[in-house]
Every structure is written in C-alpha cells, then in structure tokens.
C-alpha cells in the first residue's frame, strides 16, 4: 500500500519519461488531477484524462526525444510538512525548474503562486 500518493505520482512520471513511455496510468484522485493540471500548464505533461478510476497521463518530450522531466524531489512529506509565504518563494534552477505548491487558490506552480501572492505547502520540485 502506498502512503505517499504524491511521491508515487511524481516518481511514476519520472520513470515513465526515462523509459520512453507515451502514457502512464495510475489510480485517480482529485489531488492527482490537480497536480497533473498544474504540470500541463507548466509544460511537463502534454495532457491527462480520467478513464473510470484510472488517470491517463500523456508525457511530454523535447523535439530530440529527450524527456522534459529529468528529475523530481519531494519536499513536503507526510512526516514533515514544509510551508512558504508568497514572499519566500524563490526561483528554482535559475528559473528552469518548477516548484509545485498546494495553496488556498489550488495547486499552483511557483510562478503562478507569486503572481497571485499566495503561499502554501511546498509539495515537490520538478526540473
């Protein structure tokens, strides 16, 4: 049984990208759908769709077939939550990486959270 559904989700995306898969399937939840939507807006995923209880995530690749996702790091874990104010959110990997946050306005990337001036729980970093 997986206790950290967000950690499992991002590792499946990373492993699917490195394996050259087009689509990754996993059990659906509202959190996973919101995270997938945020990753689509950030350009790390092409699209996602819900088929019954399953979530089908279409992975995105660069023009030379290299994966868009080269690494992920889970920041806020079930055992230790990490929160940031909007003024504390900084660019990651010189602006080439993205931090995904759970805010009162929903699941947002670091750029969207700074623009809306909301802070929240730092879920993970992706680059």
VODREN-721808 format. One record per residue (C-alpha): residue number from 1; chain; x, y negated, z negated. Coordinates in nm, 4 decimals. Layout:
site n=NUM&chain=A&xx=X&yy=Y&zz=Z
...
***
This chain:
site n=1&chain=A&xx=0.0000&yy=0.0000&zz=0.0000
site n=2&chain=A&xx=0.1324&yy=-0.3429&zz=0.0946
site n=3&chain=A&xx=0.1065&yy=-0.6007&zz=-0.1837
site n=4&chain=A&xx=0.2519&yy=-0.8957&zz=0.0097
site n=5&chain=A&xx=0.0329&yy=-0.9276&zz=0.3206
site n=6&chain=A&xx=0.2034&yy=-1.2467&zz=0.4427
site n=7&chain=A&xx=0.5512&yy=-1.0929&zz=0.4146
site n=8&chain=A&xx=0.4307&yy=-0.7845&zz=0.6025
site n=9&chain=A&xx=0.2710&yy=-1.0032&zz=0.8725
site n=10&chain=A&xx=0.5821&yy=-1.2112&zz=0.9452
site n=11&chain=A&xx=0.8145&yy=-0.9082&zz=0.9438
site n=12&chain=A&xx=0.5867&yy=-0.7301&zz=1.1931
site n=13&chain=A&xx=0.6062&yy=-1.0343&zz=1.4217
site n=14&chain=A&xx=0.9858&yy=-1.0500&zz=1.3951
site n=15&chain=A&xx=1.0316&yy=-0.6747&zz=1.4503
site n=16&chain=A&xx=0.7864&yy=-0.6736&zz=1.7427
site n=17&chain=A&xx=0.9789&yy=-0.9570&zz=1.9059
site n=18&chain=A&xx=1.3128&yy=-0.7785&zz=1.8684
site n=19&chain=A&xx=1.1616&yy=-0.4545&zz=2.0024
site n=20&chain=A&xx=1.0327&yy=-0.6390&zz=2.3107
site n=21&chain=A&xx=0.6649&yy=-0.5712&zz=2.2403
site n=22&chain=A&xx=0.3972&yy=-0.7843&zz=2.4052
site n=23&chain=A&xx=0.1291&yy=-0.7301&zz=2.1391
site n=24&chain=A&xx=0.1420&yy=-0.6483&zz=1.7673
site n=25&chain=A&xx=-0.1689&yy=-0.5062&zz=1.5982
site n=26&chain=A&xx=-0.2415&yy=-0.5267&zz=1.2269
site n=27&chain=A&xx=-0.5358&yy=-0.5396&zz=0.9894
site n=28&chain=A&xx=-0.7131&yy=-0.8737&zz=0.9946
site n=29&chain=A&xx=-0.7782&yy=-1.1205&zz=0.7122
site n=30&chain=A&xx=-0.8673&yy=-1.4892&zz=0.7007
site n=31&chain=A&xx=-0.5170&yy=-1.5781&zz=0.5804
site n=32&chain=A&xx=-0.3502&yy=-1.3865&zz=0.8635
site n=33&chain=A&xx=-0.5793&yy=-1.5526&zz=1.1189
site n=34&chain=A&xx=-0.4982&yy=-1.8994&zz=0.9806
site n=35&chain=A&xx=-0.1244&yy=-1.8255&zz=0.9855
site n=36&chain=A&xx=-0.1471&yy=-1.6879&zz=1.3405
site n=37&chain=A&xx=-0.3337&yy=-2.0026&zz=1.4477
site n=38&chain=A&xx=-0.0596&yy=-2.2192&zz=1.2962
site n=39&chain=A&xx=0.2111&yy=-2.0136&zz=1.4712
site n=40&chain=A&xx=0.0265&yy=-2.0511&zz=1.8039
site n=41&chain=A&xx=0.0167&yy=-2.4303&zz=1.7558
site n=42&chain=A&xx=0.3909&yy=-2.4236&zz=1.6735
site n=43&chain=A&xx=0.4713&yy=-2.2187&zz=1.9870
site n=44&chain=A&xx=0.5967&yy=-1.8983&zz=1.8217
site n=45&chain=A&xx=0.2965&yy=-1.6931&zz=1.9402
site n=46&chain=A&xx=0.1043&yy=-1.7054&zz=2.2705
site n=47&chain=A&xx=-0.2348&yy=-1.6182&zz=2.1256
site n=48&chain=A&xx=-0.4257&yy=-1.3906&zz=1.8919
site n=49&chain=A&xx=-0.7646&yy=-1.2217&zz=1.8942
site n=50&chain=A&xx=-0.9734&yy=-1.0286&zz=1.6463
site n=51&chain=A&xx=-1.0996&yy=-0.6863&zz=1.7574
site n=52&chain=A&xx=-1.3171&yy=-0.5465&zz=1.4795
site n=53&chain=A&xx=-1.0935&yy=-0.5080&zz=1.1741
site n=54&chain=A&xx=-0.7735&yy=-0.5473&zz=1.3765
site n=55&chain=A&xx=-0.5849&yy=-0.8633&zz=1.4644
site n=56&chain=A&xx=-0.4074&yy=-0.8503&zz=1.8022
site n=57&chain=A&xx=-0.1151&yy=-1.0945&zz=1.8137
site n=58&chain=A&xx=0.0400&yy=-1.1740&zz=2.1550
site n=59&chain=A&xx=0.4097&yy=-1.2533&zz=2.1105
site n=60&chain=A&xx=0.5854&yy=-1.5380&zz=2.2905
site n=61&chain=A&xx=0.9216&yy=-1.5124&zz=2.4686
site n=62&chain=A&xx=1.1528&yy=-1.7654&zz=2.6318
site n=63&chain=A&xx=1.1961&yy=-1.7684&zz=3.0099
site n=64&chain=A&xx=1.5035&yy=-1.5402&zz=2.9883
site n=65&chain=A&xx=1.3055&yy=-1.2774&zz=2.7887
site n=66&chain=A&xx=1.4738&yy=-1.3611&zz=2.4559
site n=67&chain=A&xx=1.2414&yy=-1.3746&zz=2.1560
site n=68&chain=A&xx=1.1119&yy=-1.7094&zz=2.0271
site n=69&chain=A&xx=1.1242&yy=-1.5713&zz=1.6717
site n=70&chain=A&xx=1.4831&yy=-1.4957&zz=1.5760
site n=71&chain=A&xx=1.4377&yy=-1.4991&zz=1.2001
site n=72&chain=A&xx=1.1932&yy=-1.5406&zz=0.9142
site n=73&chain=A&xx=1.2355&yy=-1.5984&zz=0.5430
site n=74&chain=A&xx=0.9596&yy=-1.5591&zz=0.2855
site n=75&chain=A&xx=0.9865&yy=-1.8463&zz=0.0363
site n=76&chain=A&xx=0.6863&yy=-1.8231&zz=-0.1960
site n=77&chain=A&xx=0.6483&yy=-1.4652&zz=-0.3180
site n=78&chain=A&xx=0.3756&yy=-1.3012&zz=-0.5263
site n=79&chain=A&xx=0.6131&yy=-1.3058&zz=-0.8260
site n=80&chain=A&xx=0.7242&yy=-1.6696&zz=-0.7811
site n=81&chain=A&xx=0.5253&yy=-1.9430&zz=-0.6117
site n=82&chain=A&xx=0.7018&yy=-2.2457&zz=-0.4637
site n=83&chain=A&xx=0.5191&yy=-2.5771&zz=-0.4145
site n=84&chain=A&xx=0.6274&yy=-2.9009&zz=-0.2439
site n=85&chain=A&xx=0.4820&yy=-3.2503&zz=-0.2309
site n=86&chain=A&xx=0.4493&yy=-3.4102&zz=0.1110
site n=87&chain=A&xx=0.7449&yy=-3.6384&zz=0.0323
site n=88&chain=A&xx=0.9638&yy=-3.3344&zz=-0.0472
site n=89&chain=A&xx=0.9065&yy=-3.1568&zz=0.2874
site n=90&chain=A&xx=1.2267&yy=-3.1798&zz=0.4927
site n=91&chain=A&xx=1.3134&yy=-3.0678&zz=0.8478
site n=92&chain=A&xx=1.4467&yy=-2.7139&zz=0.8717
site n=93&chain=A&xx=1.7334&yy=-2.6003&zz=1.1014
site n=94&chain=A&xx=1.7755&yy=-2.9561&zz=1.2319
site n=95&chain=A&xx=1.4104&yy=-2.9634&zz=1.3358
site n=96&chain=A&xx=1.4265&yy=-2.6389&zz=1.5379
site n=97&chain=A&xx=1.2775&yy=-2.4264&zz=1.2589
site n=98&chain=A&xx=0.9298&yy=-2.4477&zz=1.1117
site n=99&chain=A&xx=0.8106&yy=-2.4215&zz=0.7543
site n=100&chain=A&xx=0.4557&yy=-2.2904&zz=0.7110
site n=101&chain=A&xx=0.2616&yy=-2.4254&zz=0.4119
site n=102&chain=A&xx=-0.0720&yy=-2.3468&zz=0.2529
site n=103&chain=A&xx=-0.2294&yy=-2.6861&zz=0.1826
site n=104&chain=A&xx=-0.5748&yy=-2.8159&zz=0.0838
site n=105&chain=A&xx=-0.6155&yy=-2.9005&zz=0.4551
site n=106&chain=A&xx=-0.5479&yy=-2.5360&zz=0.5532
site n=107&chain=A&xx=-0.2385&yy=-2.3510&zz=0.6751
site n=108&chain=A&xx=-0.0113&yy=-2.6116&zz=0.8364
site n=109&chain=A&xx=0.3414&yy=-2.6410&zz=0.9723
site n=110&chain=A&xx=0.5840&yy=-2.8822&zz=0.8075
site n=111&chain=A&xx=0.5327&yy=-3.1437&zz=1.0811
site n=112&chain=A&xx=0.1538&yy=-3.1290&zz=1.0509
site n=113&chain=A&xx=0.1700&yy=-3.1460&zz=0.6688
site n=114&chain=A&xx=0.3950&yy=-3.4539&zz=0.6741
site n=115&chain=A&xx=0.1694&yy=-3.6204&zz=0.9333
site n=116&chain=A&xx=-0.1401&yy=-3.5565&zz=0.7189
site n=117&chain=A&xx=0.0531&yy=-3.6421&zz=0.3980
site n=118&chain=A&xx=-0.0406&yy=-3.3216&zz=0.2145
site n=119&chain=A&xx=0.1777&yy=-3.0845&zz=0.0163
site n=120&chain=A&xx=0.1181&yy=-2.7281&zz=-0.0898
site n=121&chain=A&xx=0.2601&yy=-2.3820&zz=-0.1312
site n=122&chain=A&xx=0.5568&yy=-2.3011&zz=0.0948
site n=123&chain=A&xx=0.4723&yy=-1.9631&zz=0.2482
site n=124&chain=A&xx=0.7703&yy=-1.8955&zz=0.4770
site n=125&chain=A&xx=1.0239&yy=-2.0414&zz=0.7183
site n=126&chain=A&xx=1.0477&yy=-1.9242&zz=1.0779
site n=127&chain=A&xx=1.3045&yy=-2.0015&zz=1.3469
***
